[in-house]
């Protein structure tokens, strides 16, 4: 591999890494704005991640959560309000 090829790869990678860094900063700004508006940012992140999933993966996630809800119910862990009582 030539130095020119290595340089090309390094420049391409550096460019992508810069884009990722800039996107992360924009995401932080959005989350800060949402938090200031009273939004539950943990739930917002989760919903956004689910939006990015392919439908099969999202379907599996929902099936797992449905099963977890069944387990919680069987264990008497059925909700935040009950836990606070």
C-alpha positions as CSV (number, residue, x, y, z in Angstrom):
1,X,0.0,0.0,0.0
2,X,1.4,3.4,-0.9
3,X,1.7,6.4,1.2
4,X,-0.8,8.2,-1.1
5,X,-3.4,5.5,-0.4
6,X,-2.9,5.7,3.3
7,X,-3.2,9.5,3.2
8,X,-6.4,9.2,1.2
9,X,-7.9,6.8,3.7
10,X,-6.8,8.9,6.6
11,X,-8.3,12.0,5.2
12,X,-11.6,10.2,4.4
13,X,-11.8,8.8,7.9
14,X,-10.9,12.1,9.5
15,X,-13.7,13.8,7.5
16,X,-16.3,11.2,8.6
17,X,-15.1,11.5,12.2
18,X,-15.5,15.3,12.1
19,X,-19.1,14.8,10.7
20,X,-19.8,12.4,13.6
21,X,-18.5,14.9,16.1
22,X,-20.6,17.7,14.7
23,X,-23.7,15.5,14.6
24,X,-23.1,14.6,18.3
25,X,-22.9,18.3,19.2
26,X,-26.2,18.9,17.4
27,X,-27.8,16.0,19.2
28,X,-26.6,17.4,22.5
29,X,-28.2,20.8,21.6
30,X,-31.5,19.1,20.7
31,X,-31.5,17.1,24.0
32,X,-30.7,20.2,26.0
33,X,-33.6,22.1,24.3
34,X,-35.9,19.1,25.0
35,X,-34.9,19.0,28.6
36,X,-35.4,22.7,29.0
37,X,-38.9,22.2,27.6
38,X,-39.6,19.5,30.2
39,X,-39.3,16.5,28.0
40,X,-38.1,13.2,29.5
41,X,-34.8,13.0,27.5
42,X,-34.2,9.3,28.5
43,X,-37.5,8.4,27.0
44,X,-36.9,10.6,24.0
45,X,-33.5,8.9,23.3
46,X,-35.2,5.5,23.5
47,X,-37.9,6.5,21.1
48,X,-35.4,8.0,18.7
49,X,-33.3,4.8,18.8
50,X,-36.4,2.8,18.0
51,X,-37.2,5.0,15.1
52,X,-33.8,4.1,13.6
53,X,-34.2,0.4,14.0
54,X,-35.3,-1.8,11.2
55,X,-38.8,-3.2,11.6
56,X,-37.7,-6.7,12.4
57,X,-35.4,-5.6,15.2
58,X,-38.1,-3.2,16.5
59,X,-40.7,-6.0,16.5
60,X,-38.3,-8.2,18.5
61,X,-37.8,-5.4,21.0
62,X,-41.5,-4.9,21.5
63,X,-42.0,-8.7,21.9
64,X,-39.3,-8.7,24.6
65,X,-40.9,-5.8,26.3
66,X,-44.3,-7.4,26.3
67,X,-42.7,-10.5,27.9
68,X,-41.1,-8.3,30.5
69,X,-44.4,-6.7,31.3
70,X,-45.8,-10.2,31.9
71,X,-42.9,-11.0,34.2
72,X,-43.4,-7.7,36.1
73,X,-47.1,-8.4,36.6
74,X,-46.4,-11.9,37.9
75,X,-43.9,-10.5,40.3
76,X,-46.1,-7.6,41.5
77,X,-44.0,-5.0,39.8
78,X,-46.8,-3.5,37.8
79,X,-46.2,0.2,37.9
80,X,-44.6,3.3,39.3
81,X,-47.7,4.3,41.2
82,X,-47.9,1.0,43.0
83,X,-44.2,1.1,43.9
84,X,-44.6,4.5,45.5
85,X,-47.4,3.2,47.8
